[in-house]
């Protein structure tokens, strides 16, 4: 890791970008490896109910996001797609699925029995997606070079 005293602000920003990307990619790999390994060894049915549900949600979300991205790219998207479409196609479906799961589950756990307004989840998810897109833009602007 870089020390703030020995680096330029540009290097510090790049390091932050790398760390945030790494955290998201690690979560994604965990979902994918977990799913593949449990299926490979024939143990998917022995998972606790919550893990089976998260696995099902991840697969369904990823597939639905891929379908929606294809609809946007082929100009067949529905109502509202002009507003969310440009952001939706900038990120990979698996990354978006992880973001949706993390945001929805964290909001639900925070609010416990009170329930979570859908608008709250949507707002927080939109902010997370916008942050991820901004991160990509910064990475591209800085040349996409990893700071070691």
C-alpha positions in Angstrom: 0.0 0.0 0.0 1.0 3.5 -0.6 1.7 6.0 2.1 0.2 9.4 1.8 3.5 11.2 2.5 5.3 9.5 -0.4 2.6 9.8 -3.1 1.1 12.5 -5.3 -2.7 13.2 -5.1 -3.1 11.5 -8.5 -1.5 8.3 -7.1 -3.6 8.4 -4.0 -6.8 8.7 -6.2 -5.6 5.8 -8.4 -4.9 3.7 -5.3 -8.4 4.4 -3.9 -9.9 3.5 -7.3 -7.9 0.3 -7.3 -9.0 -0.6 -3.8 -12.7 0.0 -4.5 -12.6 -2.0 -7.7 -10.8 -4.8 -6.0 -13.4 -5.0 -3.3 -16.3 -5.2 -5.8 -14.4 -7.7 -7.9 -13.7 -9.9 -4.9 -17.3 -10.0 -3.9 -18.2 -10.9 -7.5 -15.7 -13.7 -7.5 -17.0 -15.0 -4.2 -20.6 -15.3 -5.6 -19.4 -16.9 -8.8 -17.0 -19.4 -7.2 -19.4 -20.3 -4.5 -22.2 -21.0 -7.1 -19.9 -23.0 -9.4 -18.3 -25.0 -6.6 -21.6 -26.0 -4.9 -23.0 -27.0 -8.3 -19.8 -28.9 -9.2 -19.8 -31.0 -6.1 -23.6 -31.5 -6.2 -24.2 -29.8 -2.9 -26.3 -26.8 -4.0 -29.3 -28.4 -2.3 -27.6 -28.6 1.1 -27.0 -24.8 1.4 -28.8 -23.0 4.1 -32.0 -21.3 2.9 -30.6 -17.8 2.9 -27.5 -18.8 0.8 -29.7 -20.6 -1.7 -31.9 -17.5 -1.9 -28.9 -15.2 -2.5 -27.6 -17.5 -5.1 -31.0 -17.6 -6.9 -31.3 -13.8 -6.7 -27.8 -13.3 -8.1 -28.4 -15.5 -11.1 -31.8 -14.0 -11.8 -30.5 -10.4 -11.4 -27.5 -11.0 -13.7 -29.7 -12.6 -16.4 -32.3 -9.9 -16.2 -29.7 -7.1 -16.3 -28.1 -8.8 -19.4 -31.6 -8.9 -21.1 -32.2 -5.2 -20.3 -28.8 -4.2 -21.5 -29.4 -6.1 -24.8 -32.8 -4.3 -25.1 -31.1 -0.9 -24.6 -28.4 -1.6 -27.1 -30.9 -2.7 -29.7 -33.3 0.3 -29.0 -36.1 -2.0 -27.7 -36.0 -0.8 -24.1 -39.1 0.3 -22.4 -40.4 3.3 -20.5 -37.7 5.2 -18.6 -34.8 3.5 -20.3 -33.6 6.8 -21.7 -33.0 8.0 -18.1 -31.3 4.9 -16.7 -30.1 3.2 -19.9 -26.8 5.1 -20.4 -25.7 4.1 -16.9 -27.0 0.6 -17.1 -24.9 -0.3 -20.1 -21.6 1.1 -18.7 -21.2 -1.7 -16.1 -21.1 -5.4 -16.4 -24.2 -7.3 -15.5 -22.5 -9.4 -12.8 -21.1 -6.3 -11.2 -24.5 -4.6 -11.2 -26.1 -7.8 -9.8 -23.7 -7.7 -6.9 -24.3 -4.1 -6.3 -28.1 -4.6 -6.2 -27.8 -7.5 -3.8 -25.5 -5.7 -1.5 -27.6 -2.5 -1.4 -30.9 -4.2 -1.0 -29.7 -6.6 1.7 -27.9 -3.9 3.6 -30.9 -1.6 3.6 -33.2 -4.5 4.7 -30.8 -5.4 7.6 -30.5 -1.8 8.7 -34.2 -1.3 8.9 -35.1 -4.7 10.4 -38.8 -4.9 11.1 -39.6 -1.4 10.0 -39.5 -2.2 6.3 -37.6 -0.4 3.7 -39.1 2.1 1.3 -38.4 1.1 -2.3 -37.5 4.7 -3.1 -34.7 4.4 -0.5 -33.2 1.3 -2.0 -33.5 2.8 -5.5 -31.9 6.1 -4.4 -29.0 4.4 -2.7 -28.5 2.0 -5.6 -28.5 4.8 -8.1 -25.8 6.6 -6.0 -23.7 3.4 -5.9 -24.0 2.9 -9.6 -23.2 6.5 -10.3 -20.2 6.2 -8.0 -19.0 3.1 -9.9 -19.4 4.9 -13.2 -17.5 7.9 -11.9 -14.8 5.5 -10.8 -14.6 4.1 -14.3 -14.4 7.6 -15.7 -11.6 8.5 -13.3 -9.7 5.4 -14.1 -10.0 6.1 -17.9 -9.0 9.7 -17.3 -5.9 8.6 -15.4 -5.0 6.1 -18.1 -6.3 3.0 -16.3 -2.8 2.3 -15.0 -2.6 0.5 -11.7 -0.5 2.2 -9.0 1.6 -0.4 -7.2 
